[in-house]
């Protein structure tokens, strides 16, 4: 490939892996902070095959497998080819909303491999596939950083982001963080929740800063709106959450910032939603056990 991918498709990429002896069916999103989240463009993964490489390593999560051959493409190569800076590190997000964070130094050293193949076979789900972050043994990275089911890679914070709200299929509103700031309130630190994951190298934003959030009800209740049948929360990474109308009987909060900055993807941003299940036990039957949904991109009211 002679010219950078970004020259052809823009800054956010979805790589489709064609079904073959080498690939399982999967896709991945690659994003950069200078682009408007959650924009997306598509490119055929086969165009990156010339950049594929194989490493032999011991996966600390499957030590009984011994030294194994993993084939994939370096995370550094992905971002270099797309022309996206990783100056502020890269957040790796799994389809289960598990998070890994790679510092600029880790990416620059080219130690993180996005693997799709294991011992010449597609990387199966039981081993963390179809896409998984793998490191060479000499990198000495903790096993919790071997992110499974990789869905999205985000470079740096996503300062340019919008949250879309669709009401009864008629009205669609996109809110930026700046739109929501006037309606935000401080969230009690005990209510703040972040995704599970490995953030050992994450230094850009600390969770002990003041968290600001907007009441969920203020986003979905409009004059004249009645008979809500359900509310669907669509994250950028992970499965949608379908809520019964009873959810509106309880408070919930959409987090929009940490301190004066947008909530970093490593903490579940740029938008996430929190349900205070500990204060309101009735919520436990209406929302997942975690009481939160991260990487929120769209709210659909039906």
C-alpha positions as CSV (number, residue, x, y, z in Angstrom):
1,X,0.0,0.0,0.0
2,X,1.7,3.2,-1.2
3,X,-0.3,5.9,0.4
4,X,-1.7,6.3,3.9
5,X,-5.2,4.9,4.6
6,X,-6.2,8.3,6.0
7,X,-5.8,9.9,2.6
8,X,-8.5,7.6,1.3
9,X,-11.0,7.1,4.0
10,X,-10.5,9.7,6.7
11,X,-9.6,9.3,10.3
12,X,-11.9,6.6,11.7
13,X,-11.6,3.2,10.3
14,X,-13.5,0.0,10.5
15,X,-11.4,-3.0,9.4
16,X,-13.5,-5.9,8.1
17,X,-11.8,-9.3,8.3
18,X,-12.9,-11.5,5.4
19,X,-13.7,-15.1,6.3
20,X,-10.9,-17.3,5.1
21,X,-8.4,-19.8,6.5
22,X,-6.7,-16.8,8.2
23,X,-9.5,-14.6,9.4
24,X,-12.6,-15.0,11.5
25,X,-15.5,-12.7,10.9
26,X,-14.9,-9.5,12.9
27,X,-14.6,-5.8,12.6
28,X,-12.7,-3.1,14.4
29,X,-13.0,0.6,14.8
30,X,-10.0,2.9,14.9
31,X,-10.5,6.5,16.0
32,X,-8.6,9.7,16.6
33,X,-9.3,12.7,18.8
34,X,-9.2,15.2,16.0
35,X,-12.3,13.6,14.4
36,X,-15.9,14.0,15.5
37,X,-16.9,11.0,17.6
38,X,-18.6,8.6,16.7
39,X,-17.8,9.1,13.0
40,X,-16.8,5.9,11.1
41,X,-15.3,4.9,7.8
42,X,-14.6,1.5,6.3
43,X,-11.6,-0.1,4.7
44,X,-10.9,-3.7,3.6
45,X,-8.6,-5.3,6.1
46,X,-6.9,-7.2,3.3
47,X,-5.2,-3.9,2.3
48,X,-3.2,-4.2,5.6
49,X,-2.1,-7.8,5.1
50,X,1.4,-6.7,3.7
51,X,2.0,-5.3,7.2
52,X,1.1,-8.5,9.1
53,X,3.7,-10.2,11.2
54,X,4.0,-13.2,13.5
55,X,5.4,-13.4,17.0
56,X,6.0,-16.4,19.2
57,X,5.0,-15.7,22.7
58,X,3.4,-17.2,25.9
59,X,-0.1,-15.8,26.6
60,X,-0.2,-15.5,30.4
61,X,-3.9,-16.2,30.3
62,X,-3.3,-19.6,28.6
63,X,0.1,-20.7,30.0
64,X,-0.8,-24.4,29.3
65,X,-0.7,-23.6,25.6
66,X,3.0,-22.9,25.8
67,X,4.8,-20.8,23.3
68,X,2.3,-19.9,20.6
69,X,2.6,-18.2,17.1
70,X,0.3,-15.2,16.9
71,X,-0.2,-13.3,13.6
72,X,-1.6,-9.8,13.3
73,X,-0.7,-6.2,12.7
74,X,1.1,-3.9,15.1
75,X,-1.1,-1.2,16.8
76,X,1.6,1.3,15.9
77,X,1.3,0.3,12.2
78,X,-2.5,0.8,12.3
79,X,-2.2,4.3,13.5
80,X,0.8,5.2,11.4
81,X,-1.0,4.0,8.3
82,X,-4.1,6.0,9.2
83,X,-2.1,9.1,10.0
84,X,-3.5,9.3,13.5
85,X,-1.3,10.5,16.3
86,X,-1.0,8.4,19.4
87,X,0.8,11.2,21.4
88,X,-1.6,10.8,24.3
89,X,-1.8,7.0,24.2
90,X,-4.4,4.6,22.9
91,X,-7.4,3.1,24.6
92,X,-8.3,-0.4,23.6
93,X,-11.9,-1.5,24.1
94,X,-13.3,-5.0,23.9
95,X,-16.8,-5.9,22.8
96,X,-17.5,-6.6,26.5
97,X,-16.5,-3.0,27.3
98,X,-13.3,-4.2,29.0
99,X,-10.6,-1.5,28.6
100,X,-6.8,-1.6,28.1
101,X,-4.6,1.5,27.8
102,X,-1.4,1.7,25.8
103,X,0.9,4.6,26.6
104,X,2.7,6.5,23.8
105,X,5.9,4.7,24.9
106,X,4.3,1.3,24.6
107,X,2.9,2.1,21.1
108,X,6.2,3.6,20.0
109,X,8.1,0.5,21.0
110,X,5.7,-1.4,18.7
111,X,5.1,-4.1,21.3
112,X,1.3,-4.4,21.0
113,X,0.1,-6.7,18.3
114,X,-3.6,-6.9,17.2
115,X,-3.7,-10.6,16.6
116,X,-6.3,-12.4,14.5
117,X,-4.5,-15.8,14.1
118,X,-3.1,-18.4,16.5
119,X,-0.9,-21.2,15.2
120,X,-2.1,-20.6,11.6
121,X,-5.8,-20.7,12.6
122,X,-8.3,-18.0,13.2
123,X,-8.2,-16.8,16.8
124,X,-11.3,-18.3,18.4
125,X,-13.6,-16.7,21.0
126,X,-12.5,-19.0,23.7
127,X,-9.0,-17.7,23.4
128,X,-10.1,-14.0,23.3
129,X,-10.7,-13.6,19.6
130,X,-11.5,-12.9,16.9
131,X,-9.2,-10.0,17.7
132,X,-7.0,-9.7,20.7
133,X,-4.0,-7.6,21.9
134,X,-0.9,-9.8,22.3
135,X,2.6,-8.8,23.6
136,X,6.0,-10.4,23.2
137,X,7.3,-12.1,26.3
138,X,10.1,-9.5,26.8
139,X,7.6,-6.7,27.2
140,X,6.7,-8.2,30.6
141,X,3.1,-6.9,30.5
142,X,0.5,-8.1,33.0
143,X,-2.0,-10.6,31.7
144,X,-4.9,-8.2,32.4
145,X,-3.7,-6.0,29.6
146,X,-4.1,-8.7,26.9
147,X,-7.5,-7.2,25.9
148,X,-9.9,-9.7,24.4
149,X,-12.6,-9.3,21.8
150,X,-11.1,-6.0,20.6
151,X,-13.8,-3.8,19.1
152,X,-12.4,-0.3,19.1
153,X,-9.1,1.6,19.5
154,X,-9.2,5.3,20.4
155,X,-6.2,7.6,20.2
156,X,-6.1,10.1,23.1
157,X,-9.2,11.8,24.5
158,X,-12.3,12.3,22.4
159,X,-12.9,16.0,22.8
160,X,-15.1,16.4,19.8
161,X,-17.9,14.1,20.6
162,X,-21.7,14.2,20.3
163,X,-24.5,12.2,22.0
164,X,-27.5,11.6,19.9
165,X,-31.1,11.3,21.3
166,X,-33.9,10.0,19.0
167,X,-37.5,10.6,20.3
168,X,-40.2,8.3,18.9
169,X,-38.5,8.2,15.5
170,X,-39.4,11.8,14.8
171,X,-36.9,14.0,16.5
172,X,-33.2,13.5,16.6
173,X,-31.0,15.8,18.6
174,X,-27.2,15.7,18.8
175,X,-25.7,17.1,22.0
176,X,-22.0,18.1,22.3
177,X,-20.4,18.3,25.8
178,X,-20.6,22.1,25.6
179,X,-24.3,21.8,25.0
180,X,-24.8,19.8,28.1
181,X,-22.4,21.7,30.5
182,X,-25.0,24.3,31.6
183,X,-27.3,21.5,32.7
184,X,-24.7,19.4,34.5
185,X,-24.3,18.8,38.2
186,X,-21.6,17.3,40.4
187,X,-21.9,13.6,40.8
188,X,-21.1,12.0,44.1
189,X,-17.8,10.2,43.9
190,X,-19.4,7.1,45.4
191,X,-21.6,6.8,42.3
192,X,-18.8,7.1,39.7
193,X,-18.1,3.9,37.9
194,X,-15.5,3.0,35.2
195,X,-15.1,-0.1,33.0
196,X,-13.1,-3.0,34.1
197,X,-9.6,-3.1,32.6
198,X,-5.9,-2.5,32.7
199,X,-5.0,1.2,33.0
200,X,-1.5,0.9,34.5
201,X,-0.1,3.4,32.0
202,X,-3.0,5.8,32.1
203,X,-1.8,9.2,33.6
204,X,-3.8,11.8,31.7
205,X,-6.9,12.0,33.8
206,X,-7.5,10.7,37.3
207,X,-10.9,9.5,38.5
208,X,-10.5,11.5,41.8
209,X,-11.4,14.7,39.9
210,X,-14.8,16.2,40.2
211,X,-17.3,14.4,37.9
212,X,-20.1,16.2,36.2
213,X,-23.2,14.6,34.9
214,X,-26.6,15.5,33.4
215,X,-29.8,13.8,34.7
216,X,-30.9,11.2,32.2
217,X,-34.5,12.2,32.4
218,X,-33.7,15.7,31.2
219,X,-32.4,14.2,27.9
220,X,-35.4,12.1,27.1
221,X,-38.4,13.9,28.5
222,X,-39.9,16.4,26.1
223,X,-43.1,18.4,26.3
224,X,-46.1,16.3,25.1
225,X,-44.2,13.0,25.2
226,X,-46.2,10.2,26.7
227,X,-46.5,6.4,26.5
228,X,-42.8,5.5,26.5
229,X,-42.6,1.8,25.7
230,X,-38.8,1.4,26.0
231,X,-35.5,3.2,26.0
232,X,-32.5,1.8,24.1
233,X,-29.0,2.8,25.0
234,X,-26.5,2.3,22.1
235,X,-22.8,2.3,23.0
236,X,-20.0,2.8,20.5
237,X,-18.4,-0.4,21.8
238,X,-20.4,-3.2,23.4
239,X,-24.0,-4.4,23.2
240,X,-27.0,-2.1,23.4
241,X,-29.0,-1.9,26.6
242,X,-32.8,-2.0,26.4
243,X,-34.6,-0.5,29.3
244,X,-38.2,-0.8,30.4
245,X,-40.3,2.4,30.9
246,X,-40.1,1.8,34.7
247,X,-36.5,3.0,34.5
248,X,-37.9,6.6,34.4
249,X,-39.2,6.2,38.0
250,X,-35.6,6.2,39.2
251,X,-32.7,8.7,38.8
252,X,-29.9,8.1,36.4
253,X,-27.0,10.3,35.2
254,X,-25.1,10.8,32.0
255,X,-21.5,11.6,32.8
256,X,-20.1,14.3,30.5
257,X,-16.8,15.4,32.1
258,X,-14.0,14.7,34.5
259,X,-12.8,17.9,35.9
260,X,-13.0,20.4,33.1
261,X,-12.2,17.8,30.4
262,X,-14.3,15.4,28.5
263,X,-14.5,12.0,30.2
264,X,-11.6,10.0,28.7
265,X,-12.3,6.7,26.9
266,X,-10.1,4.9,29.4
267,X,-12.7,5.8,32.0
268,X,-15.7,4.9,29.8
269,X,-16.1,8.2,28.0
270,X,-16.7,10.5,26.3
271,X,-20.2,9.7,27.6
272,X,-21.4,7.0,30.0
273,X,-24.5,6.5,32.0
274,X,-24.7,5.6,35.7
275,X,-27.7,4.0,37.6
276,X,-27.4,4.4,41.4
277,X,-28.4,0.8,42.2
278,X,-27.0,0.9,45.7
279,X,-29.2,3.9,46.7
280,X,-32.2,2.5,44.8
281,X,-32.5,-1.3,45.1
282,X,-35.4,-1.4,42.7
283,X,-33.0,-0.6,39.9
284,X,-31.3,-3.9,40.3
285,X,-34.1,-5.7,38.4
286,X,-34.0,-3.1,35.6
287,X,-30.3,-2.7,34.7
288,X,-27.3,-4.9,34.4
289,X,-25.4,-5.8,37.5
290,X,-22.7,-3.3,36.8
291,X,-25.2,-0.5,37.0
292,X,-23.5,1.4,34.2
293,X,-23.1,1.5,30.4
294,X,-20.0,3.0,29.0
295,X,-19.1,4.7,25.6
296,X,-22.7,5.9,25.2
297,X,-23.3,7.1,21.7
298,X,-27.1,7.1,21.2
299,X,-30.4,7.1,23.1
300,X,-33.5,5.8,21.4
301,X,-36.9,6.5,23.0
302,X,-39.8,4.5,21.6
